[in-house]
Amino acid sequence: MEERSEKCMRRENEHEKKQNGYCEQDMVDQIARLSENTEVPDSLRPENIERLLKGKKQKKHFHSYRIGLAAACVAVVTGIIVWQYGSLHHEMTDSKRMSAGNTERKISGSRKIRIAESYDEIYKYIKRSQGNEGIAMYARSGNEISAAADTGSGNETSAAAMDADGGYSQTNVRQSGVDEGDIAKTDGTYLYVREDNGRTIDIIDAGKGQLEKYNEITLEKEYTIQEFYIDTDRKKLVAVCQKECTDADNKKQVGTAVRQQTKTAAVTYDISDIKKPVKEGEVTQSGTYNSSRMTDGYLYLFSEYYTGSNVVKDKPVTYVPMVNDKAMSQSSICLPPENCGMMYEVISSVDISKPDETADHKAILSEGGQMYVSKKNIYYYESGWQQDNQTVTTLRKISYNKGKLKAAAQGKVKGYLNDTFSLDEYKGNLRLFTTNNDENLVTILDKKLDKISTIENLAKGETIYSARFMGESGYFVTYEQVDPLFSVDLSDPEKPKILGKLKIPGFSEYLHFYGEDRLLGIGMSTDEESGVAEGVKITMFDISDRSDVKEESTLVLDDLYGSHAAYDYKSVLADPEKNVIGLSGYSQNGESYYLLTYNRTDRKFETILQEEVNGNTSQGIRGIYIEDTLYVISGNIIEAYDMNTGVKSGDIIL
């Protein structure tokens, strides 16, 4: 077992280096730009950071971390630590977020979001942030990043759902009815796939497994496509990109050299004639791409814009985001509940029938956070370490409706969120599962983000690893040496209660409802004594009786060292109606893809397909089906398989 454990860890490290190399260099480059002429506070010098980290408790279990270590090392030198939010919490939950003099920052008790009254006011917030010693958070979720809950029926189901006719899969989204961009999609006839070059979207005639390239859309060299959307009703394709362009005006504005400026762009094409896609319009906004959503014909675009150190008080363009090359007005900027901020979450809405203009826009000034998107609201949250090893998460709520954005409320809760699956909006209330120091909590807030109720002191000494909500129920998994799955009754917002707790070896990193009475878990199997991982664990929980949740079936894929589901939920294909489960992971021989089905009668998983994946996997692996054909997409290679037999029927290299 020890020999295999060493192999697992060695392979894991090699895989992470390969996967993170590109991202780390991006972060290093950005940090270098932001940190020019920045003096390093004594508290953040390498020797002091090393002293801070010494003696921290190390968990025994092996986990598929995706921390950019090289970037973090460079960031410490410049006074900024960059990490993927949820992953670092697992290993460093007791590392404090420090402020000047190690004093606690004051958080406003107001429930109203303050709107900037002048550019001078914004400038003061930024300068205070630059003056604070300490670690500023740059949080971008590996699990992606934003989430949503069904505020109508409250029956939230994230799924790689079928279309209305049940003939093809769609992107695995966090909220039914709120679409998300991806690197591969289908309309039931064609496959749309982003090439490795980042500039081309290929249109592939699927033809029941007989693959043939039909057409392509290629953008200019300054664009890098991050994700895209297919609106089958409106016959639109929207490419969401990062756009690098020279800021020729910068020299005139601040007296510095001409520099490169990163923007986020949404480029819309009419694809009513698939043979001749026509570009219809483009919008841009400051910052690097973070995420996006599409609903009711509107695209909601999110980017992260960092002010840097070269801000000039009487030149707002040096510290205020731009939308379509115009500086945002102060009335569009939401100030933080603390008295400082160094970056913005820029939000724009676009009516895709008018793709060359924005319907509305807002910017949230902060020190780095994440988003959760419900059917009606956008919640932006950021966590800060306080004195006595306590954590506080602040939230700002922005409502949206047919493109219109409105600052609605702000609030705070005790603890930090593992990821965006750990909070959920239901009938106007917000439910949250958080971890604070050595305890876990259940908290419910009302529409104004005032606290209705809370349960504290849950699973002492453990950490929340995954969570899921369905209507009036919630489930979360904690981990130390075994995997307790908690079921929570949320039917009475004033009196939530723990209904049951199931303890089993290992832990689940991703949860997915598989019909009304079952919950699918994807995580790691671990040795009960050592905590060492023994392979990827697929679990089906019976949740028909919430007070007595049972582990109905388990399958351990012992050739896999980890699953992409841990940080990329869009990589999961889970369709209870078609009864298929697709997931990718990494093994000793490289990347692998599994297609499973669940035998409800015998209560066991059955493997349809187990294949090594060809192609470049740095951009993610996707499994998409049309009728009874599965298409495994990895970089520029697409392979087709019969979903009933697992037999390969075709392939294509783009």
Secondary structure, 3 states (H helix, E strand, C coil): CHHHHHHHHHHHHHHHHHHHHHHHHHHHHHHHHHCCCCCCCHHHCHHHHHHHHCCCCCCCCCCCCCCCHHHHHHHHHHCCCCECHHHHHHHCCCCCCCCHHHCCCCCCCCCCCCECCCHHHHHHHHHHHHHCCCCCCCECCCCCCCCCCCCCCCCCCCECCECCCCCEECCCECCCCCECCECEEECCCEEEEECCCCCEEEEEECHHHCCEEEEEEECCCCEEEEEEEEECCCCEEEEEEEEEEEECCHHHHHCCCCEEEEEEEEEEEECCCCCCCEEEEEEEEECEEEEEEEECCEEEEEEEEECCCCCECCEHHHCCCEECCEECCHHHEECCCCCCCCEEEEEEEEECCCCCCCCEEEEEEECCCEEEECCCEEEEEEEEECHHHCEEEEEEEEEEECCEEEEEEEEEEECECCCHHHEEEECCEEEEEEEECCEEEEEEECCCCCEEEEEEEECCCCEEEEEEEECCEEEEEEECCEEEEEEEECCCCCCCEEEEEEEEECEEEEEEECCCCEEEEEEEEECCCCCCEEEEEEEEEECCCCCCCEEEEEEEECCEEEEHHHCCHHHCEEECCCCEEEEEEEECCEEEEEEEEEECCCCEEEEEEEEECCCCCCCCEEEEEECCEEEEEECCEEEEEECCCCCEEEEEEC
